[in-house]
Amino acid sequence: MAENQFFVDSARLSQAALERKHRIEQDPSCRCNHMEYMEGMEQISSDVMEKVLSEMKAYDYNSYTAQDVKRALDSDRCTIEDFKALLSPAAAPYLEEMAAKAKIETSKHFGNTVYIFTPLYIANYCENYCIYCGFNCYNDITRKKLNMEEIRHEMQIIADSGIEEILMLTGESRAKSDVKYIGEACKLASEYFRNVGLEIYPVNSDEYRYLHECGADYITVFQETYDSDKYETLHLMGHKRIFPYRFEAQERALMGGMRGVGFSALLGLSDFRKDALATALHVYYLQRKYPHAEFSLSCPRLRPIVNNDKITPLDVHEKELCQILCAYRIFLPFAGITVSSREQKHFRDGIVKIAATKVSAGVSTGIGDHEDKYQGKDAKDAGDEQFEISDDRSFDEMYQDISAEGLQPVLNDYVYV
């Protein structure tokens, strides 16, 4: 895949911005070292990144055979080597057997429950130039940041629908969405929801502690790709460009007292088998270091974005995605697995019966448009969406569809005393 196919339409940028954008794209010397921390970034003492990246770089998935896959499926305990076999092309003919084993593990540890949540984007300003993302700073979109009154209004609409868990998201801009602003939003969310998650730019452990004290229960961070060389070509500007700081975000969050952490690679940016391996190993090693915490994985694939109709998942089709999810479940039986509205209805309906434990409903990736989404009223001055979704079912529709499959929709399983 040619990397420049990701570059966004810049027809309405100023001449100065166009020139800067062109320099950044064409001249690597204009970019900072993506492996060196910027000023103010907390550096922690951890060997997890080294372990994960060394395993990923050494992974030769074409070396695994049908015999390796059979051994993995027959094993009572899935080792790292077994997991590598289950991710390999040799496992493709054994997808039904993998699904059967994954279903047993899911049932054993999660019963027949499926958790439901919804995301709430409160700002789409961004200071990063990530060439695959609709929010990137050089994409000419409608930008918006909700004030506290607008956030409360959005939350009221969502809460009235029956949802009890929310995931709040911002674009990655400290200038427009600073930690105090996000903390105030967390305080509001605690009034309306029983479980509050955050998907924001990575911060230091003391800032995670502050956000936890404001009401945040867990954080999710997408590493996007664990291939640091590929990562450098995709993240051309901004704090997100710094690979190790992003990698260590979940550990800093746990150091800051967060109850749970979520992980993900954006499948399709690079070699999806190696990214899937690294994502799971990131969970695996931190799980052993912080056994008290809750861990979860997301499995998003690339989706179309505003001003770019050329983005499609790189070699990651539904069959490959199913293989990854089943392998995740067999290797990490206690981890939650979220499948988002990026995927189509038929896939999500099927995978929750096998490996996934959490789905989103009533989704909007725009800013300030839940009144339109939930009540059919025109949203005035809404901000543009980050990407297009595939499954637009409302909360009620999702709840009924899950129940119809003989599964139990769960809105919250925490009691605060």
PyMOL commands that set and color helices and strands:
alter all, ss='L'
color gray80, all
select helices_A, chain A and resi 3-6+15-26+28-30+48-58+61-63+66-74+80-87+89-110+148-160+179-192+205-214+228-234+239-241+243-247+249-255+272-289+318-331+345-351+370-375+395-404
alter helices_A, ss='H'
color red, helices_A
select strands_A, chain A and resi 113-123+129-130+165-170+195-199+218-224+235-237+260-265+294-298+336-339+358-360+408-410
alter strands_A, ss='S'
color yellow, strands_A
deselect
rebuild
show_as cartoon
